[in-house]
Amino acid sequence: MKNMIRTLLVLAAGVCLAGVMGFAQSSGKAVYQAHCQMCHGASGIPNPGMAKMMGIPAANSAAMKKLTPAQMFASVKNGKGKMMAFKSQLTDAQIRATVAYFRTLTK
């Protein structure tokens, strides 16, 4: 009985650890959907009211296309204009993955 309980505890710990690791290494798309999509839109095109109120350009706009990945990274990490900083919510790897995903929306 003790071996069965021990085995179940080890299995439960492994499942929890896998879930945490999966979240920590989540894809740019998943992070974008969770943290960015509400303002920037599912396809990188914000709704007109949000765009006007917050000053959000579309992903395919000339202004967004001229930004480098480093500039986008800094904007997400530190905030820019009315956009909040995500340095306490996302890791650098998550921000880089999200920027890479967002740049696919600019095409």
N, C-alpha and C positions, 0 to 999 in steps of 0.2 A: 504494500500500500504506500509506503514512504517513497519507494522508487517511482511509482506512478505519479504521485503528487510532485515530486522533484522534476520529473520529465515534463509534466504539464507547465510548471513554473518556468522552466528553461524555454519551452516552446512559446509561452506567452511573452517572455522577455525578448525572444528573437523576433516575434511578430511586431512588437512595439518598436524595437530598434530599427527594423526594416521600414516601418512607417515613417519614423523620424528621418532616417537617411533619405528616403524617397522625397520627403518634403524639402529637405535641405538642398537636394540636387534637382529640384523641380525644373521643368523646362521653361524656357522663356515665354512660350505661349501660355502655359498654366499660370505663371506669375503675372503676365499681362492681363489675362482674364480675371484674375483675382484682385489685382490692385490698380490697373490702368484703364481697363475697358469702360468702366462707368463714366469716365470723363472723355477719353479719347475715342470711344466707339469700338465696336467689335472688329471693324475692318480698317481702323485708323482714321475714320471720318466721324468727328463728334457731331452730336445733334446740333442744329443751328442755334438753339437757345443757349446751350452750354458753351458752344464756341464763342458766341458773342459775349456772354457774361464773364467767362474766365479767360478769354483771349487765346483760345486753343486753335492752332492751325491744324489743318488736315495733314495726315502723314505724307500724302503725295504732293503737298504744296512746295513751291520753290524754296521757301524759308526752311522747311524741314529737310529737304533733300541736300541743302548745302551744309548742314551740320555734320561734323565728324562724329564717329563713335565716342571719342573722348569727351566731346562737348555734351553729347546726349547723356553719357554716364554721369558727368558732373551735375547736369540738370536734375537727373533722377535722384542722385545721392544727396545733393545739397538743396534741392528745390530751386525754382526759378519763377519769378513773377508771382502769380497766385498759386502755382503748383507747390504742394508741400514736399518737404524732404523725406526720403525713404531710408536714410542711413541707419535708422534704429529699427526698421522693419525688415529690411532685405540685406542679404550678404552681398559683397562685391560680385561674387560669381553669379548670383541671381540677377543683379542689375545688368551685368554684361550680357547674360543670356536674354534678358528682356529687351535690351537695346538691339541685340542682333535680330530678335524676332520682329520688333517694331520696324526695323529697316527693311524687312521683307515686305512690309505693307506700303512702302513708299513707291513701289513699282507700279 
